[in-house]
Amino acid sequence: MLLYLHFDSKTVKEPVISLTTLEKKTLINIIRGSVGAREGELFVEIEDSRASEIIEFIRSKGVEVTEIREKIAKSEDCIHCGACISICPVEVFSLNDDFRVEAEVEKCIRCGICIYVCPVKALELPSI
Amino acid sequence: MGRDAAIVKRKTIDGINERIKEGSAVVVTAEEMKEIVEEKGAEKAAEEVDVVTTGTFGAMCSSGVFFNFGHSDPPIRMQRVWLNDVEAYTGIAAVDAFLGVTQLSKSVEEYGGAHVIEEFVKGREVELRAESDGTDCYPRKEIATEITLEDVNQAEMLNPRNAYQRYKAATNSSNKVLKTYMGTLLPNFGNVTFAGTGEISPLNNDPEYRTIGLGTRIFLCGAEGYIIGAGTQHSPPFGTLMVKGNLKEMSPDYMRACVFPGYGVSMFIGIGIPIPILDAEMAKFTAVKDREIETEILDYGVPRRDRPVVRKVNYEELKSGKVEINGEEVRVSPLSSYFVARKIMEELKRRIENGEFFLSKPIERIPVRSDFKPMRQKEIVVVKNVMSEAIRISPETSVMDASRIIIDKSVNHLPVVDSEGKLRGIVTSWDIAKAVAMGRMGKVEEIMTTKVVTVHPEDPVEFAAEKLRRYDISALPVIDAKRRVLGLITSEDLSRLIVKR
């Protein structure tokens, strides 16, 4: 599951991710992050099966957690050219037996590069 | 089928048309034909099948539409004309203009000729604006109005180069993202892109152009179109076609404006070509398989016309979605839509079966041999023409020895190479001075820069100059594909070049 974590001026200094990993004995995949002067944000991937307890733990450390369910969306405009296939870092896109481009959206990490390369602007990331 | 054996041996296009009229013609898609020939052999397949339909749907930049807008009152000789702010070419008669698909809008980003053509086909209004100096016979100097496809006299799609038989695939060895007409190419061989539909693509199914020629009736973006000759840059087996068709009869289902980031606008064009199976040879041709269609993966990381070949590859490998480059698996993106190309094959098959589409006999063949010449231009200067000798040293050289070499040879840069001559690093006179000042008098490998910016011998000097500027350095080792140092190009070499010119 993909989470968006928002750290405020206090929590931004705390090693919350390491704490979670050690305490919960779980692996956390950091997708993307940024740290500012008074706050920070992280996109992380956590184990699906233990999502609720991990989220609860992170929240208990004072970090705001948003579950990201909004993944890449492909519209009817798609012409199935496949430009997105080799660009996606997590292999969301593939051609099916019918030669249509299929998207396994649950894999999406919201990097957005496919939106940029799609020649017919058929891809969109709903805002979170 | 119960046909007379003598007729079957050599069919004619007229004979096939007769059967299309009767509704008895046997029409199959190129995909189906592969199986039929595999199962029954070419002789038998030729007896049974009358027509094979082929298809392609890819971005074809060399496309556009000739318009005749009709005359205004008072009349104007349009010297410049814009359709939705996209300029069309008007160096012809008063109200004729050619709108190319790649022409960009002056005011709207990521909008161009292809989008305007799409608006027309979808029945939308387009703003026409024109200017003129005015003449006695055409006194009007400007006009602005709204038009639709119905309002114009002619809207003839005329594409100088379509239906490329096969393409070179693309990859990128450089360390930055490249935005090209072959899509976005990720650094360090991050991906491969290719175009064309391989074994179902029209020209691959008639590689000697026996039935595809000037006058062949084709499916063009949903309309009936014609081949009007070989396309520009026609160079078998990289053959191309020049085609035309009436825009007013076209359907948005088989054409689409597109944008390649950092490159510009183009248009996906849908082409289907029926291939009459006149004899066993034609049956054999139409049985061609992706694995028999070979091409090359080129390195777009090298900014030259003749890009280095990374490896040979066939369409079966490309379509598998993964190819191997330097021992690593690299993901592949097709840029043509196999899905829409198949839809076109099926649609063309349906039209022929229903007696809505008849074949035509080409009145002239297109050349099976043709050269694609490079542009004649003033000699371009490449790095190897101006590079200077590189004084190479080994990593074990002492800092003291290196400083002596710099003074004796009066150079500023010493490429550091291993026993095979491969680049390991570089030391500059500044590195040496710094090392001496800090008392680091060991081996050069302890003080050298290991991340070295380099160029290749065939790179244009402009490319080398750009690298010197971008990285704010004064010399670049020139290396070959195996990273062996061939020479050095310095800012002095480049300034000498300018003085000489």
Chai-1 contact restraints between the chains, C-beta under 6 A:
chainA,res_idxA,chainB,res_idxB,connection_type,confidence,min_distance_angstrom,max_distance_angstrom,comment,restraint_id
A,I79,B,R256,contact,1.0,0.0,6.0,A-B,restraint_1
A,I79,B,S337,contact,1.0,0.0,6.0,A-B,restraint_2
A,I79,B,V340,contact,1.0,0.0,6.0,A-B,restraint_3
A,H80,B,S337,contact,1.0,0.0,6.0,A-B,restraint_4
A,H80,B,F339,contact,1.0,0.0,6.0,A-B,restraint_5
A,C81,B,L335,contact,1.0,0.0,6.0,A-B,restraint_6
A,C81,B,S337,contact,1.0,0.0,6.0,A-B,restraint_7
A,G82,B,S333,contact,1.0,0.0,6.0,A-B,restraint_8
A,G82,B,P334,contact,1.0,0.0,6.0,A-B,restraint_9
A,A83,B,G183,contact,1.0,0.0,6.0,A-B,restraint_10
A,A83,B,S333,contact,1.0,0.0,6.0,A-B,restraint_11
A,A83,B,L335,contact,1.0,0.0,6.0,A-B,restraint_12
A,I85,B,S333,contact,1.0,0.0,6.0,A-B,restraint_13
A,S86,B,N191,contact,1.0,0.0,6.0,A-B,restraint_14
A,S86,B,R331,contact,1.0,0.0,6.0,A-B,restraint_15
A,S86,B,V332,contact,1.0,0.0,6.0,A-B,restraint_16
A,S86,B,S333,contact,1.0,0.0,6.0,A-B,restraint_17
A,F99,B,Y338,contact,1.0,0.0,6.0,A-B,restraint_18
A,F99,B,F339,contact,1.0,0.0,6.0,A-B,restraint_19
A,R100,B,F339,contact,1.0,0.0,6.0,A-B,restraint_20
A,Y116,B,P261,contact,1.0,0.0,6.0,A-B,restraint_21
A,V117,B,T184,contact,1.0,0.0,6.0,A-B,restraint_22
A,P119,B,C258,contact,1.0,0.0,6.0,A-B,restraint_23
A,P119,B,V259,contact,1.0,0.0,6.0,A-B,restraint_24
A,P119,B,F260,contact,1.0,0.0,6.0,A-B,restraint_25
A,V120,B,R256,contact,1.0,0.0,6.0,A-B,restraint_26
A,V120,B,C258,contact,1.0,0.0,6.0,A-B,restraint_27
